[in-house]
């Protein structure tokens, strides 16, 4: 497989000049473990570690290599470990806020073309959660596709109604239902994976991500799976790390652990794109700073009242906007507190120096 077939597009080629990079080459990160990565040039895979210089220059965890990254590596073929010198600028980043109230991010994968958002049609079916994933994907600049698994649990009429319900909340997103168990719709899902493109499949544990990959790979026991709890439809984590897998047709897929918590921070663009119908209505509000909550002359509330905007969609929009505002304010408060602490430490240091100098 050539670098181009592995996803090395012009975007990355323009960042690396092999004529002025003696002893250096490019490779792609295919897995990340504690302290090291697995990298591949499309033909062979080997372990690699980052240089101390790269780690020193990193401003946050987002600057470290992740699955899907293209990196510059020294002596790919000659050392026990390849040495990662740099991470090429990414075309896209799929990330989420880490658990808790801090403003840190967890980078899930990089350079993704399309994200398949999986939602089960079983006990774990949740439209609000689906919209939250959609916000995250839209914020990352990645094309979203919704996959509804376990379609065999519904009758044909129920399935039609459910798909219509999803389209009503997400009118511009392609939606496809399938069943891993009954093997219905798998050919249609497989046709969405194109050679040379990079995909990821995201969704909560137990929705069938790993089983779908096994079916696409044609090897039922290639990836380890765990059962789903019957009482609530929730699954255990069968994938414990992210890795890049290449299908027989040349498409590349990042397998990700299920995400139990989705934090939304700095997602104004993602919210606007996910709820573009509400954004269009907001432009017609009487006041430019309309909060869309109990405000006179609010076009959004008028749409809810007359039934043209689903109340559930409006409620989830307000919920996500409040979360984003809360996390933004938390970040500002944290920076303000840091500044106060810095001034306090400088004052204490100056006072101590004056005492030592006899003042």
C-alpha positions as CSV (number, residue, x, y, z in Angstrom):
1,X,0.0,0.0,0.0
2,X,1.4,3.4,-1.0
3,X,1.4,6.4,1.3
4,X,-1.4,8.0,-0.9
5,X,-3.5,4.9,-0.5
6,X,-2.9,5.1,3.2
7,X,-4.4,8.6,3.3
8,X,-1.3,10.8,2.7
9,X,-3.0,13.5,0.7
10,X,-1.6,16.7,-0.8
11,X,-2.5,18.5,2.5
12,X,0.2,16.5,4.3
13,X,2.6,16.2,1.3
14,X,2.9,20.0,1.2
15,X,4.1,20.0,4.8
16,X,7.0,17.5,4.2
17,X,9.9,17.9,1.8
18,X,11.9,14.6,1.6
19,X,14.8,16.3,-0.3
20,X,15.6,18.4,2.8
21,X,14.9,15.7,5.4
22,X,17.9,13.4,5.5
23,X,17.2,10.4,7.7
24,X,13.6,11.4,8.1
25,X,10.4,10.0,6.6
26,X,6.7,10.1,7.2
27,X,4.5,7.5,8.8
28,X,1.0,7.3,10.2
29,X,0.1,6.5,13.8
30,X,-2.1,3.4,13.9
31,X,-2.3,2.8,17.6
32,X,-1.4,4.5,20.9
33,X,-0.4,2.7,24.1
34,X,1.0,4.1,27.3
35,X,4.4,5.8,26.5
36,X,4.6,4.7,22.9
37,X,2.9,4.5,19.5
38,X,2.6,2.0,16.7
39,X,3.4,3.7,13.3
40,X,3.1,2.4,9.8
41,X,4.3,3.5,6.3
42,X,1.6,1.5,4.6
43,X,3.9,-1.6,4.3
44,X,5.3,-2.3,7.8
45,X,4.4,-1.4,11.3
46,X,6.8,-0.7,14.2
47,X,6.9,1.0,17.6
48,X,7.9,4.6,18.1
49,X,8.4,7.1,20.8
50,X,8.3,10.9,20.9
51,X,11.4,13.0,21.4
52,X,12.0,14.9,24.6
53,X,12.0,18.1,22.5
54,X,8.5,17.4,21.1
55,X,7.2,16.7,24.6
56,X,8.8,19.8,26.0
57,X,7.2,22.0,23.3
58,X,3.8,20.5,23.7
59,X,1.4,23.0,25.2
60,X,-1.2,20.4,26.0
61,X,-2.1,16.7,25.4
62,X,-3.6,17.9,22.0
63,X,0.0,18.4,20.8
64,X,0.9,14.7,21.3
65,X,0.5,12.2,18.5
66,X,-2.8,10.3,18.3
67,X,-4.4,7.6,16.1
68,X,-4.7,8.9,12.5
69,X,-1.9,11.4,12.8
70,X,0.8,11.8,10.2
71,X,4.2,12.2,11.8
72,X,7.8,12.8,10.9
73,X,10.0,10.0,12.1
74,X,13.8,9.4,12.2
75,X,15.3,6.1,11.0
76,X,12.1,4.2,10.5
77,X,13.9,1.1,9.4
78,X,17.0,1.1,11.5
79,X,16.3,1.5,15.2
80,X,14.4,-0.6,17.8
81,X,12.1,2.4,18.2
82,X,11.3,5.0,15.7
83,X,11.8,8.5,16.9
84,X,8.8,10.9,16.3
85,X,10.2,14.3,15.6
86,X,7.0,16.2,14.7
87,X,3.3,15.9,14.1
88,X,2.1,17.2,10.8
89,X,-0.8,19.8,10.9
90,X,-4.1,17.9,11.1
91,X,-7.0,18.3,8.7
92,X,-9.5,17.4,11.5
93,X,-9.5,16.6,15.2
94,X,-12.1,14.5,17.0
95,X,-12.0,15.5,20.7
96,X,-14.1,15.7,23.8
97,X,-13.9,17.3,27.1
98,X,-12.4,15.1,29.8
99,X,-14.5,14.0,32.8
100,X,-14.9,16.7,35.4
101,X,-15.2,20.5,35.3
102,X,-11.7,21.4,34.0
103,X,-11.2,22.7,30.5
104,X,-9.0,19.9,29.3
105,X,-9.6,17.9,26.1
106,X,-9.1,14.3,25.2
107,X,-8.0,13.8,21.6
108,X,-9.8,10.8,20.2
109,X,-8.5,10.6,16.7
110,X,-7.1,12.9,13.9
111,X,-7.5,13.3,10.2
112,X,-10.9,11.7,10.0
113,X,-13.0,12.2,6.8
114,X,-16.3,10.8,8.0
115,X,-17.6,9.9,11.5
116,X,-20.2,7.2,11.8
117,X,-22.3,7.9,14.9
118,X,-23.9,4.7,16.1
119,X,-27.0,4.5,18.1
120,X,-28.8,1.4,19.1
121,X,-32.5,0.8,18.5
122,X,-32.6,-1.2,21.7
123,X,-32.9,-0.1,25.3
124,X,-30.0,2.5,24.9
125,X,-31.8,4.5,22.2
126,X,-31.5,8.2,23.0
127,X,-32.0,11.0,20.6
128,X,-30.5,13.6,22.9
129,X,-27.3,11.7,23.1
130,X,-27.3,11.3,19.4
131,X,-27.5,15.1,19.0
132,X,-24.7,15.6,21.4
133,X,-22.4,13.3,19.3
134,X,-23.5,15.3,16.2
135,X,-22.5,18.6,17.8
136,X,-19.0,17.2,18.6
137,X,-18.6,15.8,15.1
138,X,-19.7,19.0,13.4
139,X,-17.4,21.1,15.6
140,X,-14.5,18.9,14.4
141,X,-15.3,19.6,10.8
142,X,-16.0,16.0,10.0
143,X,-18.8,14.7,7.9
144,X,-21.4,12.9,10.1
145,X,-23.4,9.8,9.2
146,X,-25.9,8.2,11.6
147,X,-26.0,4.4,11.9
148,X,-28.9,2.8,13.8
149,X,-27.9,-0.7,14.9
150,X,-30.2,-3.6,16.1
151,X,-32.9,-2.8,13.5
152,X,-34.1,-6.4,13.9
153,X,-35.7,-5.3,17.3
154,X,-38.3,-3.2,15.5
155,X,-41.0,-4.0,13.1
156,X,-40.9,-2.4,9.6
157,X,-43.5,0.2,10.7
158,X,-41.7,1.0,13.9
159,X,-38.4,1.3,12.1
160,X,-39.9,3.7,9.5
161,X,-41.3,5.9,12.3
162,X,-38.0,5.9,14.2
163,X,-36.0,6.9,11.2
164,X,-38.5,9.7,10.4
165,X,-38.1,10.8,14.0
166,X,-34.3,11.1,13.6
167,X,-34.6,13.0,10.3
168,X,-37.0,15.4,12.0
169,X,-34.3,16.2,14.5
170,X,-31.4,16.0,12.1
171,X,-32.8,16.7,8.6
172,X,-29.4,17.1,6.8
173,X,-27.7,13.9,8.1
174,X,-27.6,10.6,6.2
175,X,-29.3,7.9,8.4
176,X,-29.0,4.2,7.8
177,X,-30.4,1.3,9.9
178,X,-28.9,-2.2,10.0
179,X,-28.6,-5.3,12.1
180,X,-25.4,-7.1,13.0
181,X,-27.4,-10.1,14.3
182,X,-29.7,-10.5,11.3
183,X,-27.0,-9.2,9.0
184,X,-29.6,-6.8,7.4
185,X,-28.3,-3.6,5.8
186,X,-24.6,-4.6,6.2
187,X,-24.0,-4.3,2.4
188,X,-25.4,-0.8,2.4
189,X,-23.2,0.2,5.4
190,X,-20.1,-1.4,3.8
191,X,-20.7,0.6,0.6
192,X,-20.1,3.8,2.6
193,X,-16.5,2.9,3.3
194,X,-14.4,4.2,0.3
195,X,-10.8,3.2,-0.4
196,X,-8.1,5.7,0.8
197,X,-10.6,7.5,3.1
198,X,-10.4,7.5,6.9
199,X,-13.4,6.8,9.1
200,X,-14.2,6.5,12.8
201,X,-17.2,4.7,14.4
202,X,-18.3,6.4,17.7
203,X,-21.0,5.7,20.1
204,X,-21.7,4.5,23.6
205,X,-20.6,1.0,24.7
206,X,-22.9,-1.8,23.6
207,X,-24.2,-0.2,20.4
208,X,-22.3,-2.8,18.3
209,X,-19.3,-0.9,17.0
210,X,-16.8,-3.7,17.3
211,X,-19.3,-6.3,16.0
212,X,-19.9,-4.1,12.9
213,X,-16.1,-3.9,12.3
214,X,-15.9,-7.7,12.7
215,X,-18.6,-8.1,10.1
216,X,-16.9,-5.6,7.7
217,X,-13.6,-7.5,8.2
218,X,-15.2,-10.8,7.6
219,X,-13.5,-12.2,10.8
220,X,-16.0,-12.8,13.6
221,X,-13.3,-13.1,16.3
222,X,-10.8,-10.5,15.0
223,X,-11.9,-8.0,17.6
224,X,-13.0,-8.9,21.1
225,X,-16.6,-8.2,22.0
226,X,-18.5,-8.2,25.3
227,X,-22.2,-8.8,26.0
228,X,-24.7,-6.0,26.7
229,X,-26.5,-5.8,30.1
230,X,-30.1,-6.8,29.6
231,X,-31.5,-4.5,32.3
232,X,-30.5,-1.2,30.7
233,X,-29.0,-2.0,27.3
234,X,-25.6,-0.7,28.3
235,X,-22.4,-2.4,27.3
236,X,-18.9,-2.9,28.7
237,X,-15.8,-1.5,27.0
238,X,-14.6,-4.1,24.6
239,X,-12.1,-1.7,23.0
240,X,-9.5,-0.4,25.5
241,X,-7.4,1.6,23.1
242,X,-7.8,3.3,19.7
243,X,-6.3,1.8,16.6
244,X,-6.4,2.3,12.9
245,X,-7.6,-0.7,10.9
246,X,-7.5,-1.1,7.1
247,X,-10.4,-3.0,5.5
248,X,-9.9,-5.3,2.5
249,X,-11.2,-2.5,0.1
250,X,-8.5,-0.1,1.3
251,X,-10.7,2.0,3.6
252,X,-9.2,3.0,7.0
253,X,-11.2,2.8,10.2
254,X,-10.4,4.1,13.7
255,X,-11.9,1.8,16.3
256,X,-12.6,3.9,19.5
257,X,-13.7,2.9,23.0
258,X,-17.3,3.7,23.9
259,X,-17.7,7.1,25.4
260,X,-19.9,7.3,28.5
261,X,-19.5,11.1,29.0
262,X,-19.6,13.8,26.4
263,X,-18.5,17.2,27.5
264,X,-19.3,20.1,25.3
265,X,-16.9,23.0,25.5
266,X,-16.3,25.8,22.9
267,X,-18.8,24.1,20.6
268,X,-20.6,27.2,19.3
269,X,-19.8,26.4,15.7
270,X,-20.8,22.8,16.2
271,X,-24.1,23.7,17.9
272,X,-24.9,26.3,15.1
273,X,-24.3,23.6,12.4
274,X,-26.2,20.9,14.2
275,X,-29.2,23.2,15.0
276,X,-29.0,25.4,11.9
277,X,-32.8,25.5,11.7
278,X,-32.8,27.2,15.1
279,X,-30.0,29.5,14.2
280,X,-32.1,30.6,11.2
281,X,-35.1,31.3,13.4
282,X,-32.9,33.2,15.9
283,X,-32.0,35.7,13.2
284,X,-35.6,36.8,13.2
285,X,-35.8,37.4,16.9
286,X,-36.7,40.9,18.1
287,X,-33.5,41.3,20.1
288,X,-30.0,40.4,18.9
289,X,-29.0,39.0,22.3
290,X,-32.2,36.9,22.7
291,X,-31.7,34.0,25.1
292,X,-34.7,32.1,23.5
293,X,-36.0,31.5,27.1
294,X,-39.1,33.4,28.1
295,X,-38.2,36.4,25.8
296,X,-40.8,38.5,24.1
297,X,-40.5,38.6,20.3
298,X,-38.5,35.4,20.2
299,X,-39.0,33.6,16.9
300,X,-37.6,30.4,18.3
301,X,-40.2,30.2,21.0
302,X,-42.9,31.1,18.5
303,X,-41.9,28.2,16.3
304,X,-42.1,25.8,19.3
305,X,-45.5,27.1,20.2
306,X,-46.9,26.7,16.7
307,X,-45.4,23.2,16.4
308,X,-43.0,23.9,13.5
309,X,-40.0,23.3,15.8
310,X,-40.2,20.1,18.0
311,X,-40.2,20.9,21.7
312,X,-37.7,18.1,22.4
313,X,-35.2,19.5,19.8
314,X,-35.6,23.0,21.3
315,X,-35.1,21.7,24.9
316,X,-31.9,19.8,23.9
317,X,-30.6,23.0,22.1
318,X,-31.1,25.1,25.2
319,X,-29.5,22.4,27.4
320,X,-26.4,22.3,25.2
321,X,-26.1,26.1,25.0
322,X,-26.3,26.3,28.8
323,X,-23.6,23.7,29.1
324,X,-21.3,25.5,26.6
325,X,-21.9,28.8,28.5
326,X,-21.2,27.2,31.8
327,X,-17.9,25.6,30.7
328,X,-16.8,28.9,29.0
329,X,-17.5,30.7,32.2
330,X,-15.6,28.1,34.2
331,X,-12.6,28.5,32.0
332,X,-12.7,32.3,32.5
333,X,-13.0,31.9,36.2
334,X,-10.0,29.6,36.2
335,X,-7.9,32.0,34.3
336,X,-8.9,34.8,36.5
337,X,-8.0,32.8,39.6
338,X,-4.6,31.8,38.1
339,X,-3.9,35.5,37.5
340,X,-4.7,36.4,41.1
341,X,-2.5,33.6,42.4
342,X,0.4,34.7,40.1
343,X,0.1,38.3,41.4
344,X,0.0,36.9,45.0
345,X,3.2,34.8,44.5
346,X,5.0,37.7,42.8
347,X,4.0,40.0,45.7
348,X,5.2,37.4,48.3
349,X,8.5,36.9,46.4
350,X,9.1,40.7,46.2
351,X,8.4,41.0,49.9
352,X,10.8,38.2,50.9
353,X,13.5,39.7,48.7
354,X,13.1,43.1,50.4
355,X,13.4,41.5,53.8
356,X,16.5,39.7,52.8
357,X,18.0,42.9,51.5
358,X,17.4,44.7,54.8
359,X,14.5,46.9,53.7
